[in-house]
Amino acid sequence: MEISAADVMKLRKATGAGMMDCKTALMEAEGDFSRATEIIREKGKLVASKRADRAATEGVVLAKVNESGKTGAILVLNCETDFVAKNEAFVNFAQRILDAAIENNAADLDAVKALVLDGRTVENHVIEQTGVIGEKLDLPYFAKLDAETVVGYIHPGNKLSTLVGFSKAGVDAQVAKDVAMQVAAMNPVAVDKDDVPAEVVAKELEIAKEKFRQEGKPEAMLDKISQGALAKFFKESTLLNQAFIKENKQTVNEFLQATEKGLTVTAFYRYNLGD
């Protein structure tokens, strides 16, 4: 049967599928728009099933903060190739999901996947887009942060993003951005030394002891000198104690106190696609 260009464009707009895929679906559905839409969606499920064992290691990492500046989130959408990751439609798709998550105050990844867009869940949209794009897509990570001030930072290229919460409202935008960039660049393990998980502390102590043991230090001294190595680890690996990247003669905590006394970081998230 004759399929008009207008019908093809309408189906393309509704599904995001390619022109030929839309025309083929309309022909198979004998011009029935609803049936053609279902054919496109079924194709997505088929492609997703066939590519389930593929590695989706490329993608985008996006961060966004709501209008109040008190809630933010990071979302990751994976694909198979960097070519797709750089595609504007793919980035816009990820951004649309993140926008919906912020708007609906989604609590976690399951809540994001269950959000309804255009009558279908986000999880189903991801499956359908697998068919449209022809690569495995995956939505593996979502993190939400609430604080008096929240700032997000997306490193150029959309592969690394950070989210930082502060203890006071109205934090200067440049100050907040500087700290978010610090998290991106220096990859701290925790906000302060008391926030470092006990198992990480134990591991660092054991690493230090073994190092000094190999250097021939007396066994009786290992506990004491390993504490020095642990102090160095805290200085290099906890955000507030790190040297501030824009002025390494002061720590991040000193930078914040110089900005506003009592100001501190309450929490942060960092996601790097390469880690």
ABEGO torsion letter per residue (X at the ends): XBBBAAAAAAAAAAAGBBAAAAAAAAAAAGGBAAAAAAAAAAAAAAAAAAAAABBBABEBBBBBBBAAGABBBBBBBBBABAAAAABAAAAAAAAAAAAAAAAAGBABAAAAAABBBGGBBAAAAAAAAAAAAGBBBBBABBBBBBBABBBBBBBBGGABBBBBBBABBGBBAAAAAAAAAAAAAAGBABABAAABBAAAAAAAAAAAAAAAAAAGBBAAAAAAAAAAAAAAAAAAABAAABBBAABAABBAAAAAAAABBGBBBABBBBBBAAX
